[in-house]
Structure formats: structure tokens, C-alpha cells
Amino acid sequence: MMRASFSSYDLIFKQPAGTSRGVLRKKQSYFLKIEDASAPFPVGWGEVGILRGLSMDDVPELETQLHWTVQNIALGMEELYAANAQFPSIQFALEQAFSHLQHGFQHFQTPYSRGEESIAINGLIWMGDESFMLDQINRRLEEGFTTLKMKVGAIDWATERALLEGIRKEFSQDQLTLRVDANGAFTLKEALEVDAVLSDLAIHSIEQPLPVEDREGLTALAATTKVPIALDESLIGLVEKEEREKLLDQIRPPYIILKPSFIGGWRGADQWIALAEFRGIEWWATSALESNVGMNAIAQWASTKNNLLPQGLGTGSLYTNNLPAPHRVAGGKLQLAADIQKSWDLSALA
């Protein structure tokens, strides 16, 4: 007989992390647990990875919906996925947990899931004061990353510009790829001014330069800027295929950023990919600051796509109490141990 439950777990940052919505010191996740003695693996785990103030399902009804989901787990994956259309993080947790029952933590049979290959990832530079950001930059370079993603729009642009110029003086675009993420911090006028600077610095892309609601501005930027824009937050809350098509057809961004916890898990991400690739739009995946459970599920799914762009999956070391897992980051790449089933410790969730 199948049964389910869920629990809450607070991930604690090693140091405060900045987002467009403020400063994070901890990040709450819920964990869905499905037990089925008849399955190949008797316990399946899935992470409900929300970000307060950003996820579309950061609503008071979330826990009520989780209670309903576990009470009705016998309905199975298909019915539960459809019933959680307004709760994409629960959809992703269901995908993970049901997959885990069948395959364990090795969700997909790929060279990556067997520990034979690695995935190129970007090194993340958090928002903060100049010394904090400079220290992170130096650390990421020492760790061997060849792609860095730096948050901009948090402190003054002059300082952020100086940091980027300092990096580019030391490393050419052939040696180091630079991405920036504005989290919607700029106005259209500011974004156009920033574009001129970023272009001179050979920046790869700018993520979400304008707020989600300024679609006209984003459309103008996508058509005119020298530095390609990438949409991230703009994808949140668009559940229906027609809504997603309308966004891509209007803005025509060169890139989109896929966070499965925000867009309906693997299925939602697969639909975005199909719509984007049909329109010649490229993509990469990134975590929504999930624990190692959610990040493992994203990384294994991403490994099936043969996407050569560096993925945004270098967040596992952010926490003091992340759930122990067999992930390794070396030389700017993410890899799993060969026998991942024996390397997990979820005792903190019991």
C-alpha cells in the first residue's frame, strides 16, 4: 500500500545571500516522502523547492495543498500532477518522488548519472558590497570556473562596472565567459546605458534586465541590445502552453532560463524547451536554491539534453546544513560519484 507524508526543512546559508527581494539567511523547503513496499525502491523523496516572494506557489494554501496531495497519493502521478497545476514546486516534487521509487536517486540512465561524465556549470557571484563580491570572484576563479554569473543592480552600477572591468582586464572572453543577472533591477533607459558598457566587456548575456511586467521594454531590448537578454522571472506563473507561446512570440529573447521548481518540473521545462527551440531560442537550466535533492534531479534531467551551455547548478555549497550527497564540483564542472545510491544521508528529514 502506498502512503505519503511531507516535512519542512530550513536550509541555512553560510553567509547571507542577496536576491531581488532582499537578503536571504535561510531557505525553507518541503520534502515529499512516498512509501511503497512493492516498488523497486521502497521510499521516494521529492523536494518542494519554493522561494519566498518569488515562486508562484508561495501562497498560504501551499501546505493545505500538500496535505491534500499526500492524502490522495493513491491517485498516482498523472492525476496528482494535473491537480497541482497552480503549484509547480509540488509538481516537481511528485516527479522526483515517483521517479525515485522506480530508479532511486539515479533518475536517468546517463553517463552523468553513473558518475562517468560531468556538467559544465557557471560560478555564481552573489550581490553584496564590493569587497564581498570581489572575494567571491577570486574564489570562483581559483576553483577553476570558466563561466561566471554576477548579480548586478544590487549596489551602485559604477562599482559593479569596475568589478566587471577588473575581471575582463585579467581574462579575455576566450578565457572566461561572463554572464550578468539583473533580477529586473533596471529601467529601460538604464538597461540601454548598461548595454553599451556590457557590450564593450564582451558579456555573454544579461538575465532579466527589466521587471516581469515591462514586456514592452523587454521586447524593445531583445530587438536592439548588443548583449543578448535571457528571461528568467518572466517565465514564472505561465502555466498554459498558449501563455508561454505568447511570451516567446512577443519578446523573442535569445535565451530563457529554466528553473523546474518554478515551471512545473521536468515536464514544464521540456515544454518550454520545445517551444523555445522551435523559435531558435537557446536555454540553460538553473536551480532555485534547492537542496542537493532537488539539484540532483535538475542536474540528471539536464544531462539528458546534451546542452553544451554551462548550467546554473553550482549552488550546493551555499548551505551549512545541506543534505549530504555525492556531488562534486571541480574545475567548474559538476559530477556525481559512481555509486550515488550509497552516498546520500537524509536522516535530517526523518
NURO-493298 format. One record per residue: residue in three letters; x, y, z negated of N, C-alpha, C in turn. Coordinates in pm, whole numbers, padded with zeros to 5 digits, always signed. Each point is the difference from the previous one (the first is absolute). Layout:
BEGIN
ALAXYZXYZXYZ/...
***
This chain:
BEGIN
MET+00084-00120+00000-00084+00120+00000+00087+00125+00000/MET-00033+00094+00088+00077+00124+00010-00050+00102-00102/ARG+00093+00068-00064-00036+00107-00092+00102+00113+00014/ALA-00038+00118-00044+00088+00116+00018-00009+00094-00119/SER+00102+00082-00013+00005+00103-00103+00090+00111+00050/PHE+00002+00112-00072+00094+00105+00035+00053+00064-00126/SER+00118+00060+00013+00063+00068-00112+00065+00128+00048/SER+00026+00090-00093+00065+00128+00032+00144-00003-00049/TYR+00088+00063+00076+00142+00002-00037+00057+00135+00039/ASP+00068+00065-00093+00061+00131+00026+00147-00017+00035/LEU+00034+00042+00120+00139+00001+00044+00062+00132-00043/ILE+00114-00006-00066+00064+00119-00056+00120+00040+00086/PHE+00000+00125+00047+00110+00049+00082+00127+00018-00083/LYS+00113-00031+00061+00129+00023-00066+00021+00148-00028/GLN-00047+00082+00093+00003+00144-00017-00123+00056+00071/PRO-00051+00115-00046-00122+00053+00061+00013+00010+00151/ALA-00106-00036+00069-00001+00001+00147-00103+00100+00048/GLY+00035+00082+00098-00091+00102+00048-00083-00046+00116/THR-00125+00043+00005-00088-00018+00114-00066+00132+00028/SER-00080+00003+00106-00072+00122+00032-00105+00033-00104/ARG-00034-00097-00085-00103+00022-00101+00058+00025-00138/GLY+00132+00011-00013+00058+00026-00130+00118-00091-00026/VAL+00029-00020-00129+00114-00081-00041-00051-00129-00063/LEU+00055-00111+00045-00038-00131-00051+00102-00048-00102/ARG-00049-00048-00112+00086-00066-00099-00036-00147-00014/LYS-00121-00034+00036-00041-00140+00005-00101-00018+00112/LYS-00014-00123+00044-00090-00031+00110-00081-00123-00038/GLN-00131+00014-00007-00086-00110-00039-00035-00087+00121/SER+00013-00130-00019-00049-00097+00099-00091-00099-00071/TYR-00094-00055+00074-00080-00111-00047+00047-00125+00073/PHE-00012-00114-00067+00042-00126+00061-00115-00098-00002/LEU-00035-00046+00119-00105-00099+00018+00062-00139-00009/LYS-00059-00085-00082+00048-00136-00018-00111-00097+00038/ILE+00026-00088+00095-00095-00103+00039+00059-00137-00035/GLU-00079-00082-00068+00044-00135-00037-00085-00103+00074/ASP+00068-00095+00062-00069-00105+00074+00088-00125-00003/ALA-00035-00094-00085+00083-00119-00019+00010-00084+00126/SER-00093+00015+00094+00002-00081+00122+00086+00062+00110/ALA+00049+00122-00019+00079+00068+00102+00145-00047-00004/PRO+00076+00019+00108+00142-00037-00001+00077+00064-00114/PHE-00033+00125-00033+00056+00066-00116-00116+00036-00092/PRO+00002-00042-00125-00120+00012-00084-00036+00142-00043/VAL+00093+00094+00014-00026+00139-00040+00041+00093+00113/GLY-00087+00094+00031+00030+00101+00101-00005+00138-00061/TRP+00098+00082+00031+00008+00136-00054-00009+00102+00113/GLY-00067+00111-00027-00006+00111+00093+00000+00132-00076/GLU+00070+00098+00054+00010+00129-00068-00099+00101+00058/VAL-00078+00059-00088-00090+00110+00036+00080+00129-00023/GLY+00069+00044+00104+00098+00107-00014-00057+00137+00033/ILE-00058+00066-00098-00054+00134+00023+00101+00105-00044/LEU-00013+00119+00056+00074+00117-00046-00103+00105-00041/ARG+00004+00040-00126-00096+00095-00051+00006+00131+00079/GLY-00118+00046+00040-00010+00125+00072+00025-00011+00148/LEU+00032-00120+00049+00032-00015+00141-00080-00114+00065/SER-00006-00115-00065-00075-00114+00055-00148+00035+00012/MET-00066-00045+00106-00142+00026+00016-00082-00074-00105/ASP+00054-00108-00056-00072-00074-00103+00046+00034-00141/ASP+00065+00113-00016+00024+00053-00134-00128+00069-00047/VAL-00096-00080-00037-00133+00048-00040-00040-00072-00128/PRO-00094+00058-00078-00042-00065-00125-00058-00139+00020/GLU-00051-00027+00120-00063-00129+00026+00100-00112+00030/LEU+00129+00031+00003+00098-00102+00040-00005-00123-00091/GLU+00005+00020-00131+00000-00115-00090-00132-00076+00008/THR-00111+00071+00017-00129-00067+00017+00003-00090+00123/GLN+00060+00051+00109+00010-00079+00122+00092-00120-00018/LEU+00106+00018-00077+00089-00112-00029-00073-00107-00082/HIS-00079+00043-00099-00078-00096-00077-00095-00078+00092/TRP-00066+00070+00089-00093-00067+00092+00075-00098+00089/THR+00117+00040+00047+00078-00085+00090+00041-00129-00067/VAL+00052+00008-00123+00044-00123-00067-00118-00089-00038/GLN-00114+00062-00032-00119-00078-00034-00057-00072+00122/ASN+00030+00051+00117-00053-00057+00124+00110-00060+00087/ILE+00109-00043-00061+00114-00049+00076-00036-00121+00086/ALA-00103-00076-00040-00041-00117+00077-00055+00035+00138/LEU-00032+00129+00023-00046+00041+00132+00108-00018+00106/GLY+00124+00001-00042+00110-00022+00093+00054+00128+00061/MET+00109-00017+00071+00075+00113+00053-00082+00089+00094/GLU-00070-00059+00094-00066+00079+00103-00109+00089-00058/GLU-00089-00057-00080-00108+00079-00057+00051+00105-00097/LEU+00099-00035-00079+00053+00095-00098+00074+00115+00068/TYR+00072-00032+00106+00070+00106+00074-00102+00101+00055/ALA-00106-00049+00061-00103+00088+00055-00069+00080-00109/ALA-00023-00061-00115-00070+00068-00110+00084+00109-00064/ASN+00130-00002+00024+00090+00099-00058+00050+00101+00103/ALA-00082+00030+00099+00042+00091+00107+00042+00137-00051/GLN-00059+00044-00110+00034+00131-00056+00111-00009-00106/PHE+00056-00120-00014+00106-00023-00099+00117-00072+00067/PRO+00077+00071+00082+00107-00065+00078+00106-00066-00085/SER+00027+00052-00120+00101-00064-00084-00048-00136-00051/ILE-00132-00014-00023-00054-00131-00038+00005-00094+00119/GLN-00030+00051+00119+00010-00083+00119+00140-00059+00014/PHE+00101+00084-00021+00137-00048+00014+00033-00101-00109/ALA-00048+00024-00123+00025-00095-00108-00064-00135+00030/LEU-00120+00001+00057-00065-00124+00039+00082-00074+00106/GLU+00048+00072+00098+00083-00064+00103+00122-00067-00064/GLN+00066+00073-00089+00119-00054-00065-00032-00124-00082/ALA-00105+00009-00084-00030-00109-00093-00044-00126+00073/PHE-00087+00014+00100-00044-00117+00075+00115-00060+00080/SER+00087+00085+00054+00118-00050+00070+00093-00072-00095/HIS+00015+00057-00120+00089-00060-00100-00046-00141-00038/LEU-00131-00020-00009-00053-00134-00030+00044-00103+00104/GLN+00013+00043+00123+00036-00090+00110+00150-00012+00022/HIS+00072+00109-00021+00142+00005+00040+00096+00038-00112/GLY-00051+00031-00118+00086+00053-00104+00046+00139+00038/PHE+00111+00044-00054+00048+00136+00031+00059+00009+00140/GLN+00013-00114+00067+00053-00001+00137-00120+00010+00095/HIS-00058+00121+00009-00125+00019+00071+00008-00038+00147/PHE+00113+00030+00063+00014-00024+00144+00126-00081+00026/GLN-00009-00092+00092+00115-00083+00034+00086+00073+00103/THR+00096+00075-00048+00090+00075+00087+00143-00016-00052/PRO+00100+00032+00081+00137-00001-00051+00017+00091-00122/TYR-00073+00110-00002+00009+00089-00117-00053-00069-00125/SER-00117-00063+00010-00059-00064-00118+00084-00116-00050/ARG+00085-00055+00086+00090-00109-00041+00134+00053-00050/GLY+00015+00130-00004+00124+00058-00048+00112-00001+00101/GLU-00034-00021+00128+00103-00012+00103+00029+00132+00071/GLU-00094+00093-00006+00020+00129+00065-00038+00111-00096/SER+00033+00122+00036-00033+00116-00083-00075+00102+00084/ILE-00063+00094-00069-00076+00106+00066+00070+00134-00027/ALA+00025+00075+00106+00058+00133-00018-00103+00091-00067/ILE+00043+00074-00101-00089+00090-00072+00065+00137-00014/ASN-00083+00101-00029+00057+00132-00025+00025+00020-00149/GLY+00099+00081-00030+00026+00039-00138-00084+00122-00033/LEU-00072-00006-00111-00095+00106-00036+00065+00101-00093/ILE-00017+00128+00036+00049+00111-00083-00121+00071-00059/TRP-00016-00009-00133-00117+00059-00065+00012+00152-00010/MET-00115+00066-00008-00004+00144-00026+00058+00029-00139/GLY+00058+00117-00014+00055+00042-00128+00088+00122+00020/ASP+00075+00038-00104+00087+00115+00017+00122-00040+00083/GLU+00081+00098+00034+00109-00023+00094+00097-00108-00048/SER+00041+00006-00126+00098-00096-00051-00057-00142-00001/PHE-00129-00012-00034-00066-00130-00003-00004-00061+00139/MET-00036+00081+00099-00010-00052+00136+00139-00032+00057/LEU+00097+00085-00029+00136-00024+00049+00057-00129-00058/ASP-00028-00025-00128+00046-00124-00062-00061-00121+00068/GLN-00128+00007+00032-00065-00111+00069+00059-00023+00139/ILE+00023+00109+00071+00059-00011+00134+00133-00074-00006/ASN+00086+00042-00094+00131-00064-00013-00013-00148-00034/ARG-00096-00032-00087-00020-00141-00038-00045-00084+00120/ARG-00095+00054+00077-00052-00077+00115+00111-00022+00103/LEU+00083+00100+00020+00109-00015+00096+00102-00103-00049/GLU+00030+00003-00130+00092-00098-00057-00056-00142+00012/GLU-00133-00011-00001-00065-00131+00009-00007-00053+00143/GLY+00046+00081+00094+00011-00049+00138-00119+00025+00088/PHE-00091+00088-00040-00115+00029+00085+00043+00080+00122/THR-00058-00033+00114+00026+00075+00122-00122+00082+00043/THR-00110-00012-00075-00118+00084+00019-00044+00052-00135/LEU-00012+00131-00013-00048+00062-00123-00131+00072+00027/LYS-00090-00007-00097-00124+00075+00005-00002+00096-00118/MET-00005+00129+00031+00005+00102-00104-00132+00075-00008/LYS-00049+00016-00122-00120+00079-00022+00036+00149+00013/VAL-00087+00073+00069+00018+00145+00012-00131+00068-00037/GLY+00011+00129-00035-00119+00075-00038-00023+00003-00150/ALA+00090-00060-00076-00017-00005-00146+00072+00115-00068/ILE+00122+00027+00043+00074+00114-00053+00004+00104+00112/ASP+00087+00097-00008+00001+00101+00106+00065-00055+00125/TRP-00052+00043+00114+00046-00053+00129+00147+00030+00023/ALA+00049+00113-00047+00141+00035+00021+00091-00105-00062/THR-00035-00047-00119+00080-00103-00067-00009-00132+00074/GLU-00121-00036+00040-00018-00125+00073+00074+00003+00133/ARG-00004+00113+00065+00072+00016+00126+00150-00017-00021/ALA+00051+00059-00107+00143-00010-00029+00041-00146-00026/LEU-00085-00074-00069+00030-00141-00026+00006-00079+00131/LEU-00096+00023+00088-00001-00069+00129+00121+00039+00084/GLU+00033+00129+00000+00116+00046+00076+00128-00062-00054/GLY+00008-00014-00134+00118-00061-00060+00017-00145+00041/ILE-00112-00073+00006+00006-00140+00044+00045-00008+00146/ARG-00060+00087+00083+00029-00008+00143+00144+00041+00031/LYS+00060+00087-00082+00140+00035+00020+00091-00120-00019/GLU-00041-00089-00091+00082-00117-00031-00029-00118+00091/PHE-00125-00009+00048-00041-00116+00078-00077+00045+00123/SER+00045-00044+00116-00070+00032+00123-00129-00081+00010/GLN-00085+00033+00098-00124-00074+00017+00025-00143+00045/ASP+00117-00026+00058+00035-00137+00036+00039-00082-00123/GLN+00047+00069-00103+00042-00068-00122-00114-00013-00101/LEU-00089+00099-00003-00103+00003-00104-00129+00060+00057/THR-00109-00075-00014-00132+00049+00040-00066+00069-00119/LEU-00054+00118+00023-00066+00076-00106-00148+00016+00031/ARG-00083-00042-00093-00144+00025+00006-00037+00095-00113/VAL-00102+00080+00020-00049+00085-00108-00150-00022-00017/ASP-00047+00018-00121-00140-00019-00034-00048+00123-00075/ALA-00096+00071+00060-00048+00125-00059-00122-00020-00089/ASN-00065-00116+00007-00121-00024-00080-00103+00112+00014/GLY-00011+00054+00123-00100+00103+00026+00030+00135-00064/ALA+00126+00028-00027+00035+00119-00078+00001+00130+00079/PHE+00009-00006+00134+00020+00121+00079-00130+00052+00062/THR+00001+00128+00033-00102+00056+00087+00047-00019+00144/LEU-00087+00026+00095+00039-00015+00140+00116+00092+00033/LYS-00006+00124-00044+00108+00096+00027+00131-00049-00060/GLU-00004-00047-00124+00121-00050-00065+00054-00123+00072/ALA-00089-00089+00040+00043-00123+00067+00071+00030+00131/LEU-00048+00100+00073+00066+00037+00125+00139+00059-00026/GLU+00012+00077-00106+00130+00057-00034+00097-00110-00045/VAL-00051-00092-00080+00082-00111-00048+00044-00088+00116/ASP-00087-00018+00098+00031-00085+00114+00126+00045+00072/ALA+00016+00130+00015+00118+00052+00070+00128-00040-00071/VAL-00003+00003-00134+00117-00039-00078+00023-00151+00008/LEU-00107-00075-00018+00013-00146+00001+00048-00052+00135/SER-00042+00066+00106+00044-00040+00133+00151+00017+00014/ASP+00053+00111-00049+00145+00023+00007+00078-00103-00081/LEU-00068-00057-00102+00066-00098-00086-00026-00144+00046/ALA-00062-00014+00116-00028-00132+00057-00075-00089-00097/ILE-00108+00055-00058-00083-00077-00091-00088-00096+00082/HIS-00010-00122-00046-00074-00103+00073-00148+00031+00008/SER-00061+00041-00114-00144+00022-00005-00036+00075-00126/ILE-00116+00066+00002-00054+00064-00120-00136-00061-00029/GLU-00013-00052-00120-00120-00071-00041-00101+00098-00062/GLN-00121-00005+00048-00113+00078-00051+00040+00145-00030/PRO+00036+00078+00103+00042+00138-00024-00112+00091-00051/LEU-00124-00030+00038-00115+00082-00040-00099-00084-00080/PRO-00088+00066-00076-00102-00074-00074-00091-00080+00093/VAL-00059-00104-00055-00087-00090+00076-00112+00075+00071/GLU-00058+00098-00070-00117+00068+00054+00031+00091+00119/ASP+00126+00032+00022+00035+00089+00111+00031-00083+00126/ARG-00101-00063+00054+00021-00082+00119+00037+00083+00121/GLU-00058+00118+00011+00035+00086+00114+00146+00038-00004/GLY+00050+00033-00120+00141+00034-00013+00090-00117+00031/LEU-00037-00118-00049+00079-00120+00028+00001-00031+00149/THR-00114+00023+00065-00007-00021+00145+00094+00094+00073/ALA+00001+00126-00044+00090+00098+00062+00146-00037-00022/LEU+00032-00044-00120+00139-00037-00029+00043-00121+00082/ALA-00086-00100+00008+00036-00121+00075+00030+00031+00146/ALA-00065+00103+00051+00016+00034+00141+00117+00093+00026/THR+00049+00070-00103+00097+00107+00025+00134-00014-00071/THR+00005-00067-00113+00125-00001-00077+00105-00088+00066/LYS+00125+00037-00023+00111-00079+00051+00024-00125-00085/VAL-00025+00014-00131+00015-00115-00090-00132-00075-00006/PRO-00004-00128+00032-00126-00075+00001-00066-00002-00137/ILE-00133+00009-00001-00071-00011-00127-00048-00143-00020/ALA-00014-00036-00128-00052-00132-00037-00115+00022-00097/LEU-00111-00066+00024-00117+00012-00087+00003-00108-00107/ASP-00027+00041-00124-00005-00092-00113-00133+00017-00072/GLU-00010+00107-00081-00124+00023-00076-00122+00014+00091/SER+00021+00042+00124-00113+00016+00092-00073-00131+00027/LEU+00067-00114-00024-00062-00129+00026-00093-00044-00114/ILE+00018+00061-00118-00075-00044-00118-00147+00036+00014/GLY-00086-00094-00033-00143+00025+00000-00070-00027+00131/LEU+00075-00032+00103-00059-00032+00130-00019-00151+00008/VAL-00123-00045-00021-00029-00142-00011-00043-00061+00132/GLU-00084+00071+00072-00055-00052+00124+00099+00016+00117/LYS-00003-00096+00091+00088+00005+00117-00019+00129+00078/GLU-00124+00044+00014-00029+00122+00077+00064+00123-00064/GLU+00002+00005-00133+00064+00112-00070+00150+00001+00027/ARG+00058-00115+00001+00144-00012+00022+00036+00038+00144/GLU-00081-00045+00093+00024+00035+00140-00012+00151+00020/LYS-00098+00061-00063-00021+00144+00014+00120+00078-00049/LEU+00056-00040-00115+00118+00068-00054+00116-00009+00098/LEU+00029-00120+00049+00114-00019+00089-00020+00071+00133/ASP-00122-00001+00051-00027+00065+00127+00006+00152-00010/GLN-00037+00052-00116+00003+00145-00018+00142+00051-00020/ILE+00072-00060-00094+00131+00054-00038+00112-00054+00089/ARG-00010-00124+00043+00104-00062+00081+00138+00009-00066/PRO+00014-00048-00122+00129+00009-00068+00100-00097+00061/PRO+00127+00033+00002+00099-00097+00048+00012-00122-00090/TYR-00024+00020-00134+00014-00109-00095-00118+00001-00099/ILE-00029-00119-00054-00087-00011-00116+00072-00085-00105/ILE-00033+00025-00126+00061-00070-00113-00107-00087-00064/LEU+00027-00127-00018-00099-00095-00048+00028-00043-00143/LYS-00093+00032-00090+00004-00047-00138-00118-00096-00018/PRO+00022-00130+00003-00112-00094-00005-00095+00020-00117/SER+00049+00040-00117-00089+00021-00114-00099+00113+00023/PHE+00031+00089+00094-00087+00115+00027-00095-00024+00116/ILE+00028-00102+00082-00073-00011+00127-00062-00139+00025/GLY-00019-00077-00108-00066-00129+00017+00092-00117+00023/GLY+00120+00008-00056+00091-00114+00002+00056-00034+00136/TRP+00036-00126+00017+00059-00045+00126-00097+00020+00117/ARG-00127-00029-00023-00097+00012+00110-00015+00145+00043/GLY-00013+00088-00098-00012+00141+00034+00122+00051+00073/ALA+00119-00041-00048+00124+00042+00066+00010-00055+00141/ASP-00042-00126+00018+00002-00060+00134-00089+00078+00097/GLN-00115+00045-00048-00088+00076+00089+00063+00133+00037/TRP+00058+00069-00098+00069+00125+00030+00111-00022+00102/ILE+00076-00109-00014+00109-00028+00094-00054-00020+00141/ALA-00106-00077+00012-00057-00026+00133-00048+00130+00064/LEU-00067+00084-00078-00048+00127+00053+00115+00093+00037/ALA+00104+00001-00084+00114+00088+00025+00079-00046+00122/GLU+00032-00127+00006+00082-00049+00111-00071+00014+00133/PHE-00131-00013+00002-00077+00022+00123+00019+00142+00052/ARG+00024+00094-00093+00017+00141+00035+00146+00043+00006/GLY+00092-00095-00010+00141+00033+00006+00054+00064-00126/ILE-00067-00022-00112+00040+00058-00129+00079-00105-00077/GLU+00113+00039-00055+00082-00092-00077-00037+00007-00148/TRP+00050-00095-00078-00039-00007-00141+00112-00063-00081/TRP-00008+00023-00130+00075-00082-00095-00082-00011-00127/ALA+00032-00100-00081-00073-00025-00124+00078+00054-00118/THR-00073+00032-00105+00064+00045-00123-00086-00041-00117/SER+00061-00009-00116-00075-00037-00118-00071+00121-00058/ALA-00102-00025-00080-00067+00106-00076+00042-00012-00145/LEU+00129-00022-00020+00062-00014-00132-00054-00122-00075/GLU-00033-00106+00075-00042-00122-00066+00116-00062-00078/SER-00036-00094-00087+00101-00082-00065+00059-00095+00104/ASN+00088-00086-00045+00060-00097+00091-00102-00095+00062/VAL-00114-00021-00067-00102-00089+00054-00056+00057+00130/GLY-00046+00125-00005-00055+00063+00119+00106+00025+00106/MET+00118+00044-00044+00105+00028+00097+00043-00127+00074/ASN+00005-00112-00071+00032-00127+00064-00100-00032+00110/ALA-00127+00023-00028-00104-00030+00100+00012+00091+00122/ILE+00034+00126-00022+00017+00092+00112+00123-00038+00082/ALA+00110-00030-00068+00125-00031+00070-00014-00127+00083/GLN-00066-00102-00055-00014-00123+00077-00090+00020+00121/TRP-00109+00075-00017-00085+00033+00114+00079+00079+00105/ALA+00075+00101-00044+00077+00083+00093+00100-00084+00079/SER+00053-00103-00064+00100-00083+00068-00058-00077+00117/THR-00133-00014+00005-00062-00071+00112-00016+00089+00123/LYS+00025+00129-00013-00032+00096+00107+00118+00031+00092/ASN+00119-00040-00039+00119+00025+00082+00017+00149+00031/ASN-00029+00082-00098+00014+00145+00015+00142+00039-00044/LEU+00076+00057+00091+00140+00030-00030+00020+00130-00078/LEU-00105+00082-00014+00013+00122-00077+00017-00034-00149/PRO+00086+00072-00072+00013-00024-00144-00133+00022-00071/GLN-00036-00094-00087-00124+00006-00073+00020+00074-00133/GLY-00110+00044-00059+00008+00073-00127-00022-00092-00118/LEU+00091-00092-00023-00021-00104-00100+00113-00005-00103/GLY+00058+00114-00027+00110+00003-00096-00039+00051-00137/THR-00126-00028-00043-00049+00059-00125+00009-00095-00119/GLY+00047-00121+00021-00002-00098-00108+00085+00035-00120/SER+00102+00082+00018+00090+00033-00111-00043+00125-00076/LEU-00119+00054+00031-00044+00123-00064-00040-00019-00145/TYR-00035-00123-00038-00065-00023-00129+00092-00066-00102/THR-00026+00030-00128+00075-00065-00107-00056-00139-00029/ASN-00126-00023+00036-00067-00125-00037-00066-00066+00120/ASN+00061+00014+00117-00056-00068+00116+00001-00151-00025/LEU-00095-00071+00057-00010-00143-00020+00117-00069+00070/PRO+00080-00076-00073+00120-00061+00059-00033-00083+00123/ALA+00076+00026+00106-00025-00065+00129+00131-00013+00076/PRO+00004-00084+00102+00125-00030+00070+00036+00096+00112/HIS-00034+00127-00014+00036+00097+00103+00142+00050-00021/ARG+00069+00021+00109+00135+00055-00005+00011+00112+00103/VAL+00055+00113-00041+00026+00110+00093+00151+00018+00009/ALA+00051-00014+00121+00144+00017+00021+00023+00053+00141/GLY+00087+00098+00011+00032+00056+00131-00121+00058+00070/GLY-00095+00054-00078-00119+00059+00060-00098-00101+00055/LYS+00006-00123-00050-00091-00103+00047-00061-00075-00118/LEU-00124-00048+00020-00072-00076-00101+00002-00147+00038/GLN+00029-00086-00098+00007-00143+00027-00061-00076-00117/LEU-00051-00120+00029-00051-00090-00103+00098-00113-00023/ALA+00000-00052-00123+00079-00119-00027-00058-00117+00078/ALA+00082-00099+00026-00044-00113+00082-00116-00076-00063/ASP+00005-00021-00132-00108-00071-00069-00078+00099-00085/ILE-00094+00069+00062-00067+00108-00071-00102-00052-00102/GLN-00046-00122+00013-00104-00049-00091+00051-00009-00144/LYS+00129-00027-00019+00054-00020-00134+00056+00128-00061/SER-00012+00109+00069+00068+00122-00044-00094+00108-00053/TRP-00127-00033-00016-00097+00097-00048-00027-00019-00149/ASP-00028+00111-00068-00038-00006-00140-00117+00096-00021/LEU-00121-00056-00008-00120+00080-00019-00055-00014-00142/SER+00086-00041-00093-00045-00021-00137-00056+00127-00063/ALA+00045+00118+00047-00050+00125-00057-00147+00022+00033/LEU-00052-00071+00101-00140+00017+00039-00092-00099-00071/ALA+00058-00096-00070-00081-00106-00063-00084+00058-00114/
***
